[in-house]
Amino acid sequence: MVTETLPEIIQELKAFDDYLRFGTDEEERPKAESSRGQYRLVVRRFLIFCNAQSPRPELAKEFIKSLEEKGVSARSINSYLWSLKAYFRFKGGDRLKLRGRTVEKTLPRYLADEEWGKILVIAQRPLFDRNIPEYARKRAKLELALIYIFCSSLRLSEGISLKIEDIEEGYLRVVGKGGKEKLVPIEEPVTPS
């Protein structure tokens, strides 16, 4: 396929999205919407880079090289590679045979105990201040809950998809990546009242 116009690119991306959504039995597991969105974005950029030429592995290599020349990080390059490899599997022709880039492993930065203490003291003040309106106290409770949730190893998508029904006797029932379920303890100040 020679990609010449935006409508053709859009149609190609829709077909690719279906491939990602449903996957295949052997090579491609079904992808969630957030992953599919990232894959579509990369492939859209690649198809535009192809500039009306038929997408080929050689062009993908040039595309990756252009990203590296622009200073794109190794971690991002690897993300682009995964997307492009899936795209070439979808096309069914030549495979993209590029190695991932070496990524320097970094440990996440954690808050020190005294930093945690300061955050919690500031976040809890409005909960017990009777001089502020009730809605402000409820908002402060929500903010405190978010602090606990996002500092308790939940992914952003897990935190924002929580429902009140997910709270069970001091625990949050969280459905994580791959449909795995876990229980996360919650503190008494953030339980619903």
N, C-alpha and C positions, 0 to 999 in steps of 0.2 A: 504494500500500500504506500503510495506517495501522499504524504500529508501536506496539502497545499492550503487549506482554508480552515478557519476557526470552527465552522460546523463539522468538518471532517474530524478535527481533533476532539471535539466534544463527543461525537459519536464513538470514536475509538476509546475514549476514556470511560464512557458508559459501559461498553462491552468489557473493558478491563475491570471495571468495578464489579460487574456481575461475576466475573471469574474469581475475583478476590472474595466476594461475599459468600459464594457457595463452595469455593475451593475445588480440588480434585481429590480423588481417592488416594493418589500416591505422592504427588509432588507438592501440592499447595493446600495447607490447612485454611479453613475459612477465617477471614480477618474481621475484626470489629470495625465499626464505623470510623473511629479515630485513626486506626492504622490505615484503613482504605483511603481516608482523606489525605494522609501523608504520602502514600504511594501514588495517588492520582496527581498530586501537586508536583512530585518529582518527574513523573512521566510526561506531564503537560510541559514542564520546562524543557525536558529532553526533546519532545516533539517539535517545540518551537525552535530549539537549537538546531535540529535537523534541517530547518529552512527548506522545506518542500522536498528533501531527499528521503528516500525510503530508509526507515530506521534499521541500522546495522550495528553489530558489535563494535566495528571500527569507529563509528560515530559516537557510540557510548563511551569508548575510551577517550576520544577527544573531548567529550563533554566533561568527563571526570577530570581530565587534565586541566581544562579551563577553570573548573571549580578550585582545584588545588592552586592554580596561579593567582586566583582571586583571594587566596588565604583562608578558604573554608577549612574548618578543623577536621582532623582524622575521624573523629566520632561522627560528624555530619556526613563525611564522604562515605563512611560505611553504611549509613542510613540510605544514602542515594544508591549505593551498590545493591542493597537488598531489594529496593524498589525496582531498579532496572533489571535485575536478574529475574524477578517475578514477571516483569513485563515481557522479557524475551521467552520465558517459559510459556506465557499466555500466547505469544505469537506462534510458538511451535516450530520455529525455524532454527537458526543458529543460536547457540547458547552463549551467554556472556560469561567469559572466563577471566575474571579479574579477582585478584586477591584483596581481601580487606586490608585496611591500613592498621598499623600498630597504634593502639591507643594507650596513652599513659594512664595507669590506674591511680585514681585519687580517692582518698577516703572522705566521706562526708564530714562536714564540720558540725559538731554537736554543741549545744549550749552547755555552759558550765552550770553547776548547781545554783550558784548565786545569781546567774542571769535568769534561770528558770524562776527562782524565787521572786525576783523583781517583777517579771512579767506577770506572774500569778497574783501578786499583791495588787498591782495596778489594775488588772482585769477584774478582780473580785470587789474592789471598792464600791462600784455603783450598785452591786447586788444588795448591799446592806444600807445604802443611803436612802432614808425615807424622804429626803427633800427633793428628790428627782422624780419625775413622772413614772408611772407604772410601765408604760411602753419602753422607756429608756432602760429600766431595770431588766425588762425582758430581752431587749436588744443586747444588753451587757451579758446576760446569761447565754445568749446565742454566740456572742463573740468568745466567751470563755469556753463554750463547748467546742467551737472551731479550733481554738488553741489546743485543747486536749486532743481533738480528733487528728489534726494534721501533725501533731508532734507525737503521735502514737503509731507510727509506721504505716498509716493508711496512704494509699495513692490518692491523688486529687480526684480521679474519677470515682473511687470508692466513697470518698467523703461527700461529694456532691450528690451522689445517688442514694444517700441514706434517707430512710423514712422513719417516722415516729414509731411504726410497728417493728422496726429493727432493734428497738431497745427492749431488753429482757433482763429484769432483775439485776441491774448493775453491769450489764454487758451490752455491747453493740454486736449484732449479728451482721457481718460484712461479707458480701459475695465479691470475691476478688477476681483476679485475672484467671482465666481458664475455668470460671465457674466454681472455684474453690471457696469454701465457706470457712470463716474464722470468727472467733469471739474475741472482742477487744474490751477489756475492763474500762468502766467509766467512773469518774468520781461523783460523789453524792451531790456536790454543788451544781452539776450540769444535768442532772436527771430532770425530766419534765415534771412540772407540777400542775 
